[in-house]
């Protein structure tokens, strides 16, 4: 029923009950009834509790946005380009931790060509400042780079992160698995196919 796991054993430990409680707590079945694969749930559980690289609430929030039940702060969903992943779509979700923060800050700086920082520095040309003022300036610049950059990306709904993978059928989204930028296209396709075969066999023709 829904995305409930019938059996989930990890490292020799039966975690079926824990994983299904996790899904119920997140409201996975409510956000997209009958359209979140068990494979998706298993991966979400693993990356939440084992690798600790995902805040599952952020993933659910992005699914909800695609279902018309909330807003997004990340990039719009997009179809994969190229023949290997044809028929599949991806949507970014915000990751947790310093690497995800750094990726968004650097992306904003590169896109902006650091013009916001340059503007601050140009306003100080020719001014004599004390060491204390220099430290205050460093703090202000850091605030602009990090908080200012993130806020601008949020306003543009341009935050990036890792993905979850889904496909579309009869105007509905079917959520298949998680993914990363560095994942091989063939690997992503295989995981999506496995998810479809095990949960949504009527979607097989979409990836044939």
C-alpha positions as CSV (number, residue, x, y, z in Angstrom):
1,X,0.0,0.0,0.0
2,X,1.5,3.3,-1.1
3,X,5.3,3.5,-0.6
4,X,5.2,1.2,2.4
5,X,8.1,-1.3,2.5
6,X,7.3,-5.0,2.9
7,X,10.9,-5.8,3.9
8,X,13.9,-3.5,4.5
9,X,17.1,-5.0,5.8
10,X,20.2,-3.0,6.0
11,X,23.6,-4.3,7.3
12,X,21.8,-7.4,8.6
13,X,19.3,-5.3,10.6
14,X,15.6,-5.4,9.8
15,X,14.5,-1.7,9.6
16,X,11.2,-2.3,8.0
17,X,9.1,-0.8,10.8
18,X,11.4,2.1,11.3
19,X,11.4,3.0,7.6
20,X,7.7,2.8,7.4
21,X,7.3,5.0,10.5
22,X,9.7,7.4,8.9
23,X,7.5,7.6,5.8
24,X,4.4,8.1,7.8
25,X,6.0,10.8,9.9
26,X,7.1,12.7,6.7
27,X,3.7,12.4,5.2
28,X,5.0,10.8,2.0
29,X,1.7,9.2,1.1
30,X,-0.2,12.4,1.7
31,X,2.0,14.6,-0.5
32,X,1.8,12.3,-3.6
33,X,-0.6,9.4,-2.9
34,X,0.5,6.1,-4.5
35,X,3.2,7.8,-6.6
36,X,6.3,7.6,-4.4
37,X,8.3,4.4,-5.1
38,X,9.4,2.2,-2.3
39,X,12.9,2.5,-3.8
40,X,12.7,6.3,-3.2
41,X,11.7,5.7,0.4
42,X,14.6,3.3,1.0
43,X,17.1,5.7,-0.5
44,X,15.7,8.6,1.5
45,X,16.0,6.7,4.7
46,X,19.6,5.7,4.0
47,X,20.7,9.2,3.2
48,X,18.9,10.6,6.2
49,X,20.2,8.3,8.9
50,X,23.3,6.6,7.5
51,X,25.1,9.1,5.3
52,X,23.3,12.1,7.0
53,X,23.5,14.2,3.8
54,X,19.8,14.9,3.4
55,X,17.1,16.7,5.4
56,X,14.1,14.6,4.3
57,X,11.7,17.5,5.1
58,X,13.4,19.5,2.3
59,X,12.9,16.7,-0.2
60,X,9.2,16.4,0.8
61,X,8.9,20.2,0.5
62,X,10.1,20.1,-3.1
63,X,7.8,17.2,-3.9
64,X,4.9,19.2,-2.4
65,X,5.9,22.2,-4.6
66,X,5.6,20.0,-7.7
67,X,2.2,18.8,-6.5
68,X,0.9,22.3,-6.2
69,X,1.0,22.1,-2.4
70,X,3.7,24.6,-1.6
71,X,6.5,26.9,-2.8
72,X,10.0,26.1,-3.9
73,X,13.3,28.0,-3.3
74,X,15.3,25.8,-5.7
75,X,15.6,25.7,-9.5
76,X,12.5,24.6,-11.5
77,X,12.2,21.0,-12.4
78,X,13.6,20.1,-15.7
79,X,13.7,17.1,-18.1
80,X,17.1,15.5,-18.5
81,X,18.8,16.1,-21.8
82,X,20.4,13.4,-23.9
83,X,19.2,9.9,-25.0
84,X,20.3,8.0,-21.8
85,X,17.9,9.8,-19.4
86,X,15.2,10.5,-21.9
87,X,11.8,10.4,-20.2
88,X,13.1,11.3,-16.8
89,X,12.9,14.6,-14.9
90,X,14.9,16.0,-12.0
91,X,14.2,18.5,-9.2
92,X,16.7,20.0,-6.9
93,X,16.4,19.8,-3.2
94,X,18.5,21.7,-0.6
95,X,21.2,19.6,1.0
96,X,22.5,20.1,4.5
97,X,26.0,21.0,5.6
98,X,28.8,23.2,4.6
99,X,29.4,21.8,1.1
100,X,25.9,22.6,0.0
101,X,26.2,26.1,1.4
102,X,29.5,26.7,-0.3
103,X,28.2,25.4,-3.6
104,X,25.4,28.0,-3.7
105,X,27.6,30.9,-2.5
106,X,30.2,30.1,-5.1
107,X,27.6,29.7,-7.8
108,X,26.1,33.1,-7.0
109,X,29.5,34.8,-6.9
110,X,30.4,33.4,-10.3
111,X,27.1,34.3,-11.8
112,X,27.2,37.8,-10.4
113,X,31.0,38.0,-11.2
114,X,31.4,39.2,-7.6
115,X,29.9,42.6,-8.5
116,X,28.3,43.1,-5.1
117,X,31.7,42.7,-3.4
118,X,33.4,44.9,-5.9
119,X,30.9,47.6,-5.2
120,X,31.7,47.5,-1.5
121,X,35.4,47.6,-2.1
122,X,35.2,50.5,-4.5
123,X,33.4,52.6,-1.9
124,X,36.4,52.2,0.4
125,X,39.1,53.3,-2.1
126,X,41.3,56.0,-0.7
127,X,39.9,55.7,2.8
128,X,42.2,55.3,5.8
129,X,40.8,52.7,8.2
130,X,41.9,51.3,11.5
131,X,42.5,47.6,12.2
132,X,39.2,47.4,14.1
133,X,37.4,48.9,11.1
134,X,39.2,46.4,8.8
135,X,37.8,43.5,10.9
136,X,34.4,45.1,10.8
137,X,34.6,45.4,7.0
138,X,35.7,41.7,6.7
139,X,32.6,40.7,8.7
140,X,30.4,42.9,6.5
141,X,31.9,41.4,3.3
142,X,31.4,37.9,4.7
143,X,27.8,38.7,5.4
144,X,27.3,40.0,1.9
145,X,28.9,37.0,0.3
146,X,27.1,34.4,2.3
147,X,23.8,35.7,3.5
148,X,23.3,38.2,0.6
149,X,24.2,35.7,-2.0
150,X,21.9,33.1,-0.6
151,X,19.0,35.6,-0.3
152,X,19.4,36.6,-3.9
153,X,19.3,33.0,-5.0
154,X,16.2,32.3,-2.8
155,X,14.4,35.3,-4.3
156,X,15.1,34.0,-7.8
157,X,14.3,30.4,-6.8
158,X,17.8,29.5,-7.9
159,X,19.2,27.5,-5.0
160,X,20.9,24.3,-6.2
161,X,21.6,21.0,-4.4
162,X,21.2,17.4,-5.3
163,X,18.3,15.9,-7.1
164,X,15.4,13.5,-6.9
165,X,14.3,11.8,-10.1
166,X,10.8,11.4,-11.4
167,X,8.8,10.8,-14.5
168,X,5.5,12.1,-15.8
169,X,2.5,10.1,-16.9
170,X,-1.0,11.3,-17.7
171,X,-0.3,14.7,-16.0
172,X,0.9,13.1,-12.8
173,X,4.4,12.8,-11.3
174,X,5.9,9.5,-10.2
175,X,8.9,9.7,-7.9
176,X,11.5,7.1,-8.5
177,X,14.9,7.6,-6.8
178,X,17.4,10.1,-5.6
179,X,20.4,11.3,-7.6
180,X,23.6,13.4,-7.4
181,X,25.3,15.6,-10.0
182,X,28.3,13.3,-10.2
183,X,26.2,10.1,-10.8
184,X,26.7,8.4,-14.1
185,X,23.8,8.7,-16.5
186,X,23.7,4.9,-17.0
187,X,23.6,4.3,-13.3
188,X,20.8,6.8,-12.8
189,X,18.8,5.2,-15.6
190,X,19.3,1.7,-14.1
191,X,18.0,2.9,-10.7
192,X,15.0,4.6,-12.3
193,X,14.2,1.4,-14.3
194,X,14.6,-0.8,-11.2
195,X,12.2,1.5,-9.3
196,X,9.7,1.4,-12.2
197,X,9.9,-2.4,-12.5
198,X,9.3,-2.9,-8.8
199,X,6.6,-0.3,-8.2
200,X,5.2,1.2,-11.4
201,X,5.5,-1.4,-14.2
202,X,2.9,0.4,-16.2
203,X,5.5,3.2,-16.8
204,X,8.0,0.9,-18.5
205,X,7.2,2.2,-21.9
206,X,8.3,5.7,-20.9
207,X,12.0,4.6,-20.8
208,X,12.0,2.0,-23.6
